[in-house]
Each structure stands twice: as structure tokens, then as C-alpha cells.
């Protein structure tokens, strides 16, 4: 496959590419081989809600080379709006598949974000899983604005191909929009709490809960600080239902 992606579907004004995991990996592979610097967004339902409401965030997502549907909430919004999205392409799974690709092809990966020590532990774990993975460098995510130029320089000096940024949404996408080009990395992707998962600091939900689309609920129950974010999910679904009803009404009123 060439690494081209199907045209984005638009959910609540926000583009999402209807790709499978394999297609997403191929697309990133093509971006890593090509020129320029490109943003990849794995969009879960709270991020979709944020992008629908907040024009600045929406513009960042619209400028991304690839936006994958991360989570059952985004798939459900697609279903409500009658837009086909083939499967869930979650950041935590995509980052792992991309590390496998980078280990195979020799692309250099930089891990930026999470508490001190976590990015190193995540990189070490991923090197164990994917022997030979070229780790360009690691840096924690609790830096001041004054430290940013130094971090950008480190990422550039390390000849980074793939930059994984774990600062949480939406900060990681805004950070990448502002700094990615200067890092010289071919691809930048926000990965939320993924480093904590790889480093063994938080655990993923059991597979049956993931398959049932309830990982967000399980995580919210385990981590009460997530409640405000999880509470945004019904709001996004309601926005989708309203948009669908409005669309139907318009169609019914339109003259034949
Ligand atoms: N984080 C960071 N710097 C900050 C705030 C957060 O590096 O100033 C990290 C935090 O340690 C965690 C990640 O960003 O590893 C956010 O994870 P979370 O699960 O909240 O993100 P989500 O997946 O919900 O976007």
C-alpha cells in the first residue's frame, strides 16, 4: 500500500480519517520517509468535543496529516452522524506499532513528557518489546516555557524522526503545532498518558472492557481526576444526536 489515506469524514466540524490500524501505520511510514514535519492526532471523544467547541484547537486538528479515531466515543459519534469509521486506532496501540516500525526501519524516536523517569522507563520497555529500537532521547514533561528552546534543540540535535509527546490533550497538540517544525522531526504525535502505561505506572483495562468500549469508564473509576474529562463524553454524543436530527430536518424540508 502507498500510505495514502482515505478522505477525512467530518464530525462536528472536525476531520477524522476513516483508517484501520494497518493503514494508519502505513501512512505514518510514508510521512517518515518523506519531507517536512507532520502532526498525527489520535482523537478520542473528549478531544473531539474540545475541537468542536474551541476554534484554535480545531484548527490544529484540521492541519494534521492524520487524525485517527481513538476510542469508542469517536466511533459512536461517527455512527450517530452516519459516517463510516472502520475501527478504533488508539494512541497507545498506534505508538507501539510505530515503535515496531521504527525498530525495523531504523527511524529514531524521541520520548517527551510525563513525570521525571517515566519517559526513560517507557523507552526502555519499548526497546525490550522491539529490540534495536533507536531511542533518540527522552525528556520529562514538567518544563517551564524558558526551558522549551533547550528541549527543541535537544530533539533536533538527536536527529529525531518520530517525536512522541505525552503532555495530555490538548496541551500536547498545541505544543506540537507550535514547535514540531523547529524540532526537525518528520512526525509528531501526542500520546496522552501512554508513557505511564508502558512504564507500568498505570495499567490498561482488561481486553474484554477494551472490546466493550468501556476503557474510558474503567479508567475514570480508577482515576477520579479524570471525571471532568469523562463527563464531557455524554456532551459530545448529545451534540452528535442534535447535529443528526438537524441534518434530517434539513433534508426533509429541502425541495425535491
Ligand atoms: N504531563 C506532563 N506535563 C504536565 C502535565 C501532564 O508531562 O505539565 C503528563 C502526565 O504526567 C501524564 C500525561 O501528561 O503522563 C497526561 O496523561 P493523561 O492520561 O492525563 O492524558 P490523556 O490521555 O487524558 O490525554
Boltz pocket constraint, residues with backbone or C-beta under 6 A from the ligand:
constraints:
  - pocket:
      binder: B
      contacts: [[A, 113], [A, 114], [A, 115], [A, 140], [A, 141], [A, 142], [A, 143], [A, 166], [A, 167], [A, 168], [A, 169], [A, 191], [A, 192], [A, 193], [A, 194], [A, 195], [A, 196]]
      max_distance: 6.0
